[in-house]
Amino acid sequence: MEYVKVTHAVLRELKKDHYNVLVTDSTTEDDDPKFIPEFKADLWGYLESLDGELGCAVIDDLLRVEEDNLKGKVMY
Protein backbone atom coordinates (compact mmCIF):
# COMPACT_ATOMS: atom_id res chain seq x y z
CA MET A 1 0.00 0.00 0.00
CA GLU A 2 1.06 3.56 -0.66
CA TYR A 3 -0.35 7.07 -0.57
CA VAL A 4 -2.11 8.05 -3.81
CA LYS A 5 -3.98 11.19 -4.84
CA VAL A 6 -7.62 11.29 -3.74
CA THR A 7 -9.74 10.86 -6.89
CA HIS A 8 -13.27 9.68 -7.57
CA ALA A 9 -11.88 6.44 -9.04
CA VAL A 10 -9.89 5.70 -5.86
CA LEU A 11 -12.88 6.61 -3.66
CA ARG A 12 -15.16 4.28 -5.63
CA GLU A 13 -12.64 1.44 -5.24
CA LEU A 14 -12.39 2.07 -1.50
CA LYS A 15 -16.18 2.10 -1.22
CA LYS A 16 -16.33 -1.17 -3.16
CA ASP A 17 -13.86 -2.59 -0.62
CA HIS A 18 -16.35 -1.59 2.13
CA TYR A 19 -14.53 1.47 3.46
CA ASN A 20 -16.85 4.35 4.32
CA VAL A 21 -14.68 7.04 5.91
CA LEU A 22 -11.23 8.57 5.50
CA VAL A 23 -9.50 9.49 8.76
CA THR A 24 -6.65 11.98 9.18
CA ASP A 25 -4.75 13.81 11.87
CA SER A 26 -4.08 16.68 9.43
CA THR A 27 -5.63 20.07 10.09
CA THR A 28 -8.16 21.74 7.80
CA GLU A 29 -5.44 24.20 6.78
CA ASP A 30 -3.19 21.41 5.49
CA ASP A 31 -2.87 21.65 1.69
CA ASP A 32 -1.96 17.98 1.32
CA PRO A 33 -3.68 15.94 4.06
CA LYS A 34 -2.92 12.23 4.40
CA PHE A 35 -5.90 9.92 4.92
CA ILE A 36 -6.31 6.33 6.08
CA PRO A 37 -9.48 4.52 4.90
CA GLU A 38 -11.57 2.83 7.57
CA PHE A 39 -14.90 1.06 7.89
CA LYS A 40 -17.19 2.17 10.70
CA ALA A 41 -20.27 -0.02 11.21
CA ASP A 42 -21.98 2.83 13.08
CA LEU A 43 -20.68 5.69 10.95
CA TRP A 44 -23.01 8.36 12.31
CA GLY A 45 -22.36 7.33 15.91
CA TYR A 46 -18.64 7.49 15.18
CA LEU A 47 -18.96 10.98 13.67
CA GLU A 48 -20.93 12.20 16.69
CA SER A 49 -18.26 10.84 19.04
CA LEU A 50 -15.36 12.73 17.47
CA ASP A 51 -13.79 15.18 19.87
CA GLY A 52 -12.11 17.40 17.29
CA GLU A 53 -8.70 15.76 17.61
CA LEU A 54 -9.20 13.55 14.58
CA GLY A 55 -10.48 14.71 11.23
CA CYS A 56 -12.45 12.58 8.85
CA ALA A 57 -14.31 12.67 5.58
CA VAL A 58 -17.21 10.41 4.58
CA ILE A 59 -16.48 8.74 1.24
CA ASP A 60 -20.07 9.21 -0.03
CA ASP A 61 -19.78 12.95 0.69
CA LEU A 62 -16.44 13.18 -1.11
CA LEU A 63 -17.94 11.52 -4.19
CA ARG A 64 -20.33 14.50 -4.46
CA VAL A 65 -17.43 16.98 -4.52
CA GLU A 66 -16.07 17.99 -7.92
CA GLU A 67 -12.87 16.05 -8.47
CA ASP A 68 -10.86 19.24 -9.05
CA ASN A 69 -11.74 20.30 -5.49
CA LEU A 70 -10.51 17.09 -3.83
CA LYS A 71 -7.18 17.37 -2.07
CA GLY A 72 -4.80 15.12 -0.26
CA LYS A 73 -3.59 11.56 -0.50
CA VAL A 74 -5.06 8.33 0.78
CA MET A 75 -3.40 5.04 1.72
CA TYR A 76 -4.40 2.64 -1.06
MODELLER restraints for C-alpha pairs under 7 A, 6 or more apart:
rsr = mdl.restraints
at = mdl.atoms
rsr.add(forms.Gaussian(group=physical.xy_distance, feature=features.Distance(at['CA:1:A'], at['CA:75:A']), mean=6.32, stdev=0.5))
rsr.add(forms.Gaussian(group=physical.xy_distance, feature=features.Distance(at['CA:1:A'], at['CA:76:A']), mean=5.24, stdev=0.5))
rsr.add(forms.Gaussian(group=physical.xy_distance, feature=features.Distance(at['CA:2:A'], at['CA:75:A']), mean=5.27, stdev=0.5))
rsr.add(forms.Gaussian(group=physical.xy_distance, feature=features.Distance(at['CA:2:A'], at['CA:76:A']), mean=5.55, stdev=0.5))
rsr.add(forms.Gaussian(group=physical.xy_distance, feature=features.Distance(at['CA:3:A'], at['CA:73:A']), mean=5.53, stdev=0.5))
rsr.add(forms.Gaussian(group=physical.xy_distance, feature=features.Distance(at['CA:3:A'], at['CA:74:A']), mean=5.06, stdev=0.5))
rsr.add(forms.Gaussian(group=physical.xy_distance, feature=features.Distance(at['CA:3:A'], at['CA:75:A']), mean=4.32, stdev=0.5))
rsr.add(forms.Gaussian(group=physical.xy_distance, feature=features.Distance(at['CA:3:A'], at['CA:76:A']), mean=6.02, stdev=0.5))
rsr.add(forms.Gaussian(group=physical.xy_distance, feature=features.Distance(at['CA:4:A'], at['CA:73:A']), mean=5.04, stdev=0.5))
rsr.add(forms.Gaussian(group=physical.xy_distance, feature=features.Distance(at['CA:4:A'], at['CA:74:A']), mean=5.46, stdev=0.5))
rsr.add(forms.Gaussian(group=physical.xy_distance, feature=features.Distance(at['CA:4:A'], at['CA:75:A']), mean=6.43, stdev=0.5))
rsr.add(forms.Gaussian(group=physical.xy_distance, feature=features.Distance(at['CA:4:A'], at['CA:76:A']), mean=6.49, stdev=0.5))
rsr.add(forms.Gaussian(group=physical.xy_distance, feature=features.Distance(at['CA:5:A'], at['CA:72:A']), mean=6.09, stdev=0.5))
rsr.add(forms.Gaussian(group=physical.xy_distance, feature=features.Distance(at['CA:5:A'], at['CA:73:A']), mean=4.38, stdev=0.5))
rsr.add(forms.Gaussian(group=physical.xy_distance, feature=features.Distance(at['CA:5:A'], at['CA:74:A']), mean=6.40, stdev=0.5))
rsr.add(forms.Gaussian(group=physical.xy_distance, feature=features.Distance(at['CA:6:A'], at['CA:70:A']), mean=6.47, stdev=0.5))
rsr.add(forms.Gaussian(group=physical.xy_distance, feature=features.Distance(at['CA:6:A'], at['CA:71:A']), mean=6.32, stdev=0.5))
rsr.add(forms.Gaussian(group=physical.xy_distance, feature=features.Distance(at['CA:6:A'], at['CA:72:A']), mean=5.90, stdev=0.5))
rsr.add(forms.Gaussian(group=physical.xy_distance, feature=features.Distance(at['CA:6:A'], at['CA:73:A']), mean=5.19, stdev=0.5))
rsr.add(forms.Gaussian(group=physical.xy_distance, feature=features.Distance(at['CA:6:A'], at['CA:74:A']), mean=5.99, stdev=0.5))
rsr.add(forms.Gaussian(group=physical.xy_distance, feature=features.Distance(at['CA:7:A'], at['CA:67:A']), mean=6.25, stdev=0.5))
rsr.add(forms.Gaussian(group=physical.xy_distance, feature=features.Distance(at['CA:7:A'], at['CA:70:A']), mean=6.98, stdev=0.5))
rsr.add(forms.Gaussian(group=physical.xy_distance, feature=features.Distance(at['CA:8:A'], at['CA:63:A']), mean=6.05, stdev=0.5))
rsr.add(forms.Gaussian(group=physical.xy_distance, feature=features.Distance(at['CA:8:A'], at['CA:67:A']), mean=6.44, stdev=0.5))
rsr.add(forms.Gaussian(group=physical.xy_distance, feature=features.Distance(at['CA:11:A'], at['CA:59:A']), mean=6.44, stdev=0.5))
rsr.add(forms.Gaussian(group=physical.xy_distance, feature=features.Distance(at['CA:18:A'], at['CA:39:A']), mean=6.51, stdev=0.5))
rsr.add(forms.Gaussian(group=physical.xy_distance, feature=features.Distance(at['CA:19:A'], at['CA:37:A']), mean=6.07, stdev=0.5))
rsr.add(forms.Gaussian(group=physical.xy_distance, feature=features.Distance(at['CA:19:A'], at['CA:38:A']), mean=5.24, stdev=0.5))
rsr.add(forms.Gaussian(group=physical.xy_distance, feature=features.Distance(at['CA:19:A'], at['CA:39:A']), mean=4.46, stdev=0.5))
rsr.add(forms.Gaussian(group=physical.xy_distance, feature=features.Distance(at['CA:20:A'], at['CA:38:A']), mean=6.38, stdev=0.5))
rsr.add(forms.Gaussian(group=physical.xy_distance, feature=features.Distance(at['CA:20:A'], at['CA:39:A']), mean=5.23, stdev=0.5))
rsr.add(forms.Gaussian(group=physical.xy_distance, feature=features.Distance(at['CA:20:A'], at['CA:40:A']), mean=6.75, stdev=0.5))
rsr.add(forms.Gaussian(group=physical.xy_distance, feature=features.Distance(at['CA:20:A'], at['CA:58:A']), mean=6.08, stdev=0.5))
rsr.add(forms.Gaussian(group=physical.xy_distance, feature=features.Distance(at['CA:20:A'], at['CA:59:A']), mean=5.38, stdev=0.5))
rsr.add(forms.Gaussian(group=physical.xy_distance, feature=features.Distance(at['CA:21:A'], at['CA:37:A']), mean=5.87, stdev=0.5))
rsr.add(forms.Gaussian(group=physical.xy_distance, feature=features.Distance(at['CA:21:A'], at['CA:38:A']), mean=5.49, stdev=0.5))
rsr.add(forms.Gaussian(group=physical.xy_distance, feature=features.Distance(at['CA:21:A'], at['CA:39:A']), mean=6.30, stdev=0.5))
rsr.add(forms.Gaussian(group=physical.xy_distance, feature=features.Distance(at['CA:21:A'], at['CA:56:A']), mean=6.66, stdev=0.5))
rsr.add(forms.Gaussian(group=physical.xy_distance, feature=features.Distance(at['CA:21:A'], at['CA:57:A']), mean=5.65, stdev=0.5))
rsr.add(forms.Gaussian(group=physical.xy_distance, feature=features.Distance(at['CA:21:A'], at['CA:58:A']), mean=4.42, stdev=0.5))
rsr.add(forms.Gaussian(group=physical.xy_distance, feature=features.Distance(at['CA:21:A'], at['CA:59:A']), mean=5.29, stdev=0.5))
rsr.add(forms.Gaussian(group=physical.xy_distance, feature=features.Distance(at['CA:22:A'], at['CA:35:A']), mean=5.53, stdev=0.5))
rsr.add(forms.Gaussian(group=physical.xy_distance, feature=features.Distance(at['CA:22:A'], at['CA:36:A']), mean=5.43, stdev=0.5))
rsr.add(forms.Gaussian(group=physical.xy_distance, feature=features.Distance(at['CA:22:A'], at['CA:37:A']), mean=4.45, stdev=0.5))
rsr.add(forms.Gaussian(group=physical.xy_distance, feature=features.Distance(at['CA:22:A'], at['CA:38:A']), mean=6.11, stdev=0.5))
rsr.add(forms.Gaussian(group=physical.xy_distance, feature=features.Distance(at['CA:22:A'], at['CA:56:A']), mean=5.36, stdev=0.5))
rsr.add(forms.Gaussian(group=physical.xy_distance, feature=features.Distance(at['CA:22:A'], at['CA:57:A']), mean=5.13, stdev=0.5))
rsr.add(forms.Gaussian(group=physical.xy_distance, feature=features.Distance(at['CA:22:A'], at['CA:58:A']), mean=6.33, stdev=0.5))
rsr.add(forms.Gaussian(group=physical.xy_distance, feature=features.Distance(at['CA:22:A'], at['CA:59:A']), mean=6.77, stdev=0.5))
rsr.add(forms.Gaussian(group=physical.xy_distance, feature=features.Distance(at['CA:23:A'], at['CA:35:A']), mean=5.28, stdev=0.5))
rsr.add(forms.Gaussian(group=physical.xy_distance, feature=features.Distance(at['CA:23:A'], at['CA:36:A']), mean=5.23, stdev=0.5))
rsr.add(forms.Gaussian(group=physical.xy_distance, feature=features.Distance(at['CA:23:A'], at['CA:37:A']), mean=6.30, stdev=0.5))
rsr.add(forms.Gaussian(group=physical.xy_distance, feature=features.Distance(at['CA:23:A'], at['CA:55:A']), mean=5.86, stdev=0.5))
rsr.add(forms.Gaussian(group=physical.xy_distance, feature=features.Distance(at['CA:23:A'], at['CA:56:A']), mean=4.27, stdev=0.5))
rsr.add(forms.Gaussian(group=physical.xy_distance, feature=features.Distance(at['CA:23:A'], at['CA:57:A']), mean=6.59, stdev=0.5))
rsr.add(forms.Gaussian(group=physical.xy_distance, feature=features.Distance(at['CA:24:A'], at['CA:34:A']), mean=6.07, stdev=0.5))
rsr.add(forms.Gaussian(group=physical.xy_distance, feature=features.Distance(at['CA:24:A'], at['CA:35:A']), mean=4.79, stdev=0.5))
rsr.add(forms.Gaussian(group=physical.xy_distance, feature=features.Distance(at['CA:24:A'], at['CA:36:A']), mean=6.45, stdev=0.5))
rsr.add(forms.Gaussian(group=physical.xy_distance, feature=features.Distance(at['CA:24:A'], at['CA:54:A']), mean=6.18, stdev=0.5))
rsr.add(forms.Gaussian(group=physical.xy_distance, feature=features.Distance(at['CA:24:A'], at['CA:55:A']), mean=5.13, stdev=0.5))
rsr.add(forms.Gaussian(group=physical.xy_distance, feature=features.Distance(at['CA:24:A'], at['CA:56:A']), mean=5.84, stdev=0.5))
rsr.add(forms.Gaussian(group=physical.xy_distance, feature=features.Distance(at['CA:25:A'], at['CA:54:A']), mean=5.21, stdev=0.5))
rsr.add(forms.Gaussian(group=physical.xy_distance, feature=features.Distance(at['CA:25:A'], at['CA:55:A']), mean=5.83, stdev=0.5))
rsr.add(forms.Gaussian(group=physical.xy_distance, feature=features.Distance(at['CA:26:A'], at['CA:33:A']), mean=5.43, stdev=0.5))
rsr.add(forms.Gaussian(group=physical.xy_distance, feature=features.Distance(at['CA:26:A'], at['CA:34:A']), mean=6.81, stdev=0.5))
rsr.add(forms.Gaussian(group=physical.xy_distance, feature=features.Distance(at['CA:26:A'], at['CA:55:A']), mean=6.93, stdev=0.5))
rsr.add(forms.Gaussian(group=physical.xy_distance, feature=features.Distance(at['CA:32:A'], at['CA:71:A']), mean=6.25, stdev=0.5))
rsr.add(forms.Gaussian(group=physical.xy_distance, feature=features.Distance(at['CA:32:A'], at['CA:72:A']), mean=4.33, stdev=0.5))
rsr.add(forms.Gaussian(group=physical.xy_distance, feature=features.Distance(at['CA:32:A'], at['CA:73:A']), mean=6.87, stdev=0.5))
rsr.add(forms.Gaussian(group=physical.xy_distance, feature=features.Distance(at['CA:33:A'], at['CA:72:A']), mean=4.54, stdev=0.5))
rsr.add(forms.Gaussian(group=physical.xy_distance, feature=features.Distance(at['CA:33:A'], at['CA:73:A']), mean=6.32, stdev=0.5))
rsr.add(forms.Gaussian(group=physical.xy_distance, feature=features.Distance(at['CA:34:A'], at['CA:72:A']), mean=5.79, stdev=0.5))
rsr.add(forms.Gaussian(group=physical.xy_distance, feature=features.Distance(at['CA:34:A'], at['CA:73:A']), mean=4.99, stdev=0.5))
rsr.add(forms.Gaussian(group=physical.xy_distance, feature=features.Distance(at['CA:34:A'], at['CA:74:A']), mean=5.74, stdev=0.5))
rsr.add(forms.Gaussian(group=physical.xy_distance, feature=features.Distance(at['CA:35:A'], at['CA:73:A']), mean=6.11, stdev=0.5))
rsr.add(forms.Gaussian(group=physical.xy_distance, feature=features.Distance(at['CA:35:A'], at['CA:74:A']), mean=4.51, stdev=0.5))
rsr.add(forms.Gaussian(group=physical.xy_distance, feature=features.Distance(at['CA:35:A'], at['CA:75:A']), mean=6.35, stdev=0.5))
rsr.add(forms.Gaussian(group=physical.xy_distance, feature=features.Distance(at['CA:36:A'], at['CA:74:A']), mean=5.80, stdev=0.5))
rsr.add(forms.Gaussian(group=physical.xy_distance, feature=features.Distance(at['CA:36:A'], at['CA:75:A']), mean=5.40, stdev=0.5))
rsr.add(forms.Gaussian(group=physical.xy_distance, feature=features.Distance(at['CA:37:A'], at['CA:75:A']), mean=6.87, stdev=0.5))
